[in-house]
Amino acid sequence: MRGKIAFGIIIILIQLWLYINADYVYGAYSSTVRNVMLAYFILLAILSPFVIKILLGIGIQDVPNFSIGFVITALIMFAIGGAVTLLTGEVEKGLTLALGFGLLHSLVKAFNEEVIFRGVLPSIFGKSLYSDILSSVLFGVFHVAVTNASLAGIVFLIGLGFIWSQVRNHLGLMGSTGSHFAYNLAALGVLPKILGG
């Protein structure tokens, strides 16, 4: 059980560290970042009985599938270049800030969204194709601000959510989380910085 507890709890502790140290990591953006993180913490808290069960199931055995999801998506994102970066913008404010936003978009947003939209909600809705579709629609609507309420952007994210549900079906929740990590880092424009490019 210790191996399973470690990963989920460590990720939550890193999120809390980012929240507490936002002034240092994000500087002028710290207030905005804290508000975003608080929203994710509230979402996790509302669904905490289900979230805790998922967090307790994440362990060392999930690292290979996380890595496969991450590497495949990173290669795809490198292959299509900057096309997706235009959706969310690029961080060019220095390495510390770029890494900080990379952590926000991966360890906070991607991880928590996968726990909620590919873990908790499909479970609550009955673990079927329809539950994956409904969760994906909610995922797209959840990102309405990211898309500037663009119908095309929302539909794109609904499709992306559904793709991640299929990745989860084959590689588990941490496989879809690895894919989501790589996607968010590439869309933010920090994947090359984090990988040393």
Secondary structure, DSSP 8 states (H G I E B T S, - for coil): -HHHHHHHHHHHHHHHHHHHTHHHHHGGGHHHHHHHHHHHHHHHHHTHHHHHHHHHT--GGGHHHHHHHHHHHHHHHHHHGGGTHHHH----S-HHHHHHHHHIIIIIIIHHHIIIIIIIHHHHHTSSHHHHHHHHHHHHHHTTTTTTT-HHHHHHHHHHHHHHHHHHHHHHHHHHHHHHHHHHHHHHT-HHHHTT-
